[in-house]
Amino acid sequence: MATIDDDTHWAERLERRRRAKVEQFRDSSQSPLPPRLRGEAFPGLAYYDPDPEYRFVVPLHEHETKERVTVETTADGEQTYVRWGEFRFPLDDAERTLQAYRPDRDVERFWVPFRDETNGETTYGAGRYLDLEPDTHRTDGEWVVDFNEAYNPTCAYNYAYECPMIPGENWLGVRVEAGEKDFPADPAEPHGHDR
């Protein structure tokens, strides 16, 4: 079960990161946005308000056998990950589970993609991602799984990017009204994946 998080400054840090992302998307030459949506044409990014009910401090339940899995991408390609373990947390009166993947066995960070019942309504249709880094998301042997940090894949802003799709085992049958909402502009012509 989730434990109480005594970090009282998480929401302030979250807001700072959101502001920095807005600036980077709007002004940087490294922005994932197509050039026509940068600068003064930038439509902004939309977020749910920070909500501590979507922030969990939980152990990672490592799988005894860490299988390599193939994930399809938005451009009909494939990427491989190591299915390392799972996070269990209470949401909407039931225990939910999300698989945590590593890009490779020697990398400690986790990619936790998910779909939920807000997709295609208030959030990006193909789902969202969480990235968990050991330096910033691990405390006393447990991990901070914070859906307020959920973000859109780059293909939500620009269909020129190839993004890994959400594995079916990480589809949550509940609404997750936290994190980044759908991008408020049409990024460009799609490759053909579901928006």
Residue, then its C-alpha position, 0 to 999 in steps of 0.5 A: m500500500a502507499t505510504i504517507d509522503d512527507d515531501t511538502h514541496w513537491a507541488e512547487r517543484l512540479e510547477r517549476r518544471r512545468r514552467a520550464k517545459v513551457e519555455q523550452f517548447r516555446d523558445s528552444s531550437q530543440s523544441p519537439l514542436p514543429p516550427r510553425l507552433r513555436g514562439e508567438a504561435f505557441p498554444g501553450l501546454a495544459y495540465y491538471d492542477p497538482d493533486p496529492e491523491y495521485r502521488f504514491v510512495v510504493p515499493l517496486h515488486e521486482h519480477e523473478t524473471k525479467e523478460r525482454v518485451t517488444v513494444e510497437t511504435t507509432a510509426d509501425g516500428e518496434q522497441t525493446y524493453v526489460r519488464w523489470g517489476e511492477f508498482r501496486f497502488p490504491l486508486d478508485d477503491a481498488e489496487r491497481t498495477l503498472q509494469a515498470y520497464r527499463p530500456d536495458r538491464d544496466v540502466e536504473r531508471f524506469w519507464v512507466p507508460f499507461r493509458d486510462e479512461t481520460n484518453g481521447e477526452t481530456t488527455y492524449g488519445a494514445g496514453r501518457y508516460l512516467d519516467l522514474e529516476p533513482d536520484t529523484h524518485r526513490t526514497d528509503g527504498e521505495w519509489v515515488v509514482d506521481f501521476n502529476e508528472a505524467y507527460n505526453p509522448t513527443c508524437a502528441y506535439n509532432y507526428a514526425y516523432e516515433c513513440p512507443m505505444i502503451p503495452g496492454e498490461n498498462w491500461l488502467g480502467v479508471r480515470v487518472e485526472a492528473g498530469e499533462k492534458d492533451f496538446p491544444a493544437d493539431p500537431a500535423e498530419p498523423h502517421g496513422h496512429d490513434r489520437 
